[in-house]
Amino acid sequence: MASRDELPGHFRALVDLRGSDETHSAETSGQIEKDLPRAGGAFRNALDLRPGGGDYKALKRVLLAFVSHCPRIGYVQSMHSIAAFLLLAGTGEEDAFWTLTTLVSEIVPGYFDEGMTGAKLDQRVFARALRELLPAVGLHVGAIGQDDVVPAVVGGTWLLSMFVNVLPTRVTMELWDEMFRTRHRAPLLAACVALCELEAQAVLATTEMGEAIELLQRCGESFRSTVESTSDIEPCDDAKCEKFIARVQELLNGELSPAKVDQRTSRERGRFRRPSDIDLPAATSNFAVVTDVEELYVGLRSSDLQAKLLESRDRRENGARAGVSLNDELGVIERAHESRGGQKRDQNPSLAPPDWCLSSQELDSVSAKIMAIETHAGSLVEHGEEVIESAKEIALRPVKSILTSKLQQKSKEIVALYGEFVSGVQAVDKTLEMKPDLSVFNSEGSYQKSMWHLWVDSLFEATIEQAEMLLELLRQISSELSWILHVYVGEKKPSDARTEGWEDLGEFNEPDAERLMASVQSHKNETENRLSEIRAMIKRTHEEATHDLPFFRKNLTMITSNLKKELLAEEDAVNLWALSAENRNAMKRQMVEDKLGKASQELLEVYTRPGQSEVYDSETRSTSTRDYLEQSYVDEENRLQEALQAVKRLESTLTRRSNALERERQTAESVRAISSRTLSQTNASLLLVYQDGEWLEHELVTRASKEYLEDYERVATLVEELSSYSRTAAARILKEWCTFVGELTSQVMLEYVSVIDSSSRSISDTQAALAASVGHLHSASPLASPMVSMRELHPSQASPPNNSIRSLTSQMEKLTDIAGTKLTNFVGKSLRKFSSSDQHHEGASGGVSTPSASTANDLAGSPSLLMSRAARLQATAKEDHAKLESRREKLLQHKTWLRERLVARGA
């Protein structure tokens, strides 16, 4: 909260701008106006608190300014007494405002907040201090009022008023001086204990909660003197005040010093947690919550022990299993064993891929080392998980990269696909030997169907497709090897690095020997660095434990000693209370006995006292015998009435004593119950301290031993051996696969080039056959011009390839012109020819449709339809020629690409 130096003129601004009644709720202003005249006590003669008086207005301005300054807290009853006491001490309005702000926000935080959580916590601290410093009194007030209600009520009144109107003004001012000197609430708690100590015997004599509360609330009156004083400050017994202040100072220098009050507060929050502690202000909640077990760690450097103790306790209670293990890695090894034992290698003499897995002997060795590391790392008292993690994430990474890769799947695929490719190449070679003309079209047949589809379905194109698929698979394997190597060295690569289905073949990047060796060295360095880091942690843990062990033993001795003292103190408190109660009972019994004796004597005296009838002189008796008898009856009746009154008084005394005795018996039972509960809690705390202390001592002793360092070196050697074995085996497999992929890729590329050469020749022959077929069709037609030869369309006999399509187009345009003049003679012959062949070609693909019989009749009656068919035949032939030529050029380009890669690979 802001201070006076940070906000100069702040109080005056609050008074001027927000100090009027209009800026506050009617409820707040009304409550302040009601409380001010009731300040009374110390202010009756010193301040003018009548409505409208000068001190009344000043006090109201201070309180309204505080409400404006701190609306979260607002006005709380008893603030008016505190502010009035500040004015009584001679402070000005502004000084009183800032002093009140400091008190509420810094010295007694949480006292006046909503819920008064700070005051409630200090009431518990006071009750606990009362049990420790005045054990008999603490037991007694706890017995006559459950849940420490007596300390709560009385302490709340004293703490919230800060002893204003409770103690004499002089004593209160000295208490406040101590509060501002220490800037702590400890003087308030010390005064609470000192007051109870002054009235200890009177408190012990009470038998009811209300009686004890009333007694303690009036105990401050004993300080006041009966001598009239002419000063504004009320008179007090100086000797008694001095004695009280000295006792408070003694407590502040000892058991209730500010530091020890903070410690008691932390222990109260730790040992006896309450839901209201959640809402404590930061000034109070910033102190660590301390329990008996947590005090074992005071001064220790090993910061991980507390969390590890909680984890150990959880495992002990719930059987929870914590930590990492190598079970998953053993599972991968076992599955690899099963897969290796169940696989049947494809017997393909033309191709033998390397093994995709470690040998059975290698797998057995890796499994044995994993189990050894798990055992030895588990014996390490600390950092065993880091060792297992290094074996799991670093040492085994090369082997895991191999075993979890797709090499097994790719190995099967490459064998099957390569066999199909070899069969295709052999079929092409056989075709070359048996058939010099590689055309896919029979030139003697009529051109009724697109040649492009014949080419697509040809052996050449099928073999080309197999070659491309094979190269794509080799590229996938190459990428898989690169992915394995990335995993090998611990690099994170995007998942799409292993995606399937490349549309275009790219570079083949199987790792080379230099990159493989660099990866092996990188993995070795990574293993050594990680083990060095763990070694440094082990050494630091060892040094911390060596330092912590004597501190821990000191803490353990101190805590167990304090708990044992609490047990003895509790027993002593019960005995002291019982002795005090017995003394009080003896006094009360004596009082009853005295009353009984006095009542008996009085009864005897009353009954034996002479009556009126017996007081006469027989010689001078003037009454008759009858009158004497009547008087004797009256005297006897009077004596009996007086005796009955004495008996009733005696009965009342006995009844009161009987009731008091019943209350004392109930108090004694409550004392025993409270003591039994306290002893049980303390014994439970002591047992828990012994259990956790035993675990903690074993932990520290083990960490501080030389065997701890030696055990780590042994398991570190195992991890290094596993790492070396793992990277060596993985490097061997990678090297074999890289060699295999490189050689097979070069071989496939060479054979692919041969297939491309054969395919290019086949395309040329197909183009020639296509030209011949179309030429034959037109030479047999009356529409054919003797000046046009379709043979000129063949690339080997016509002009250069770039002119062949242009020539074909020109000649077809000429044929279209001539067709109109010779159409009539050609119709009959064409119809007979088409009618015999249309049924065979009906529905064929390629875009060339043939007319049916009805269509032939239509052609006979429509020369333009015949012209349209001829044009479609010409267009289809032109399109087939262009597609074949484009395919041949693309294959030649691909051949160039393959040769460049072969040269780059040194093939």
Summary of the structure (lengths in Angstrom):
residues: 907
radius of gyration: 56.3
end to end distance: 83.1
largest distance: 206.2
contacts: 2793
relative contact order: 0.07
helix: 75%
strand: 0%
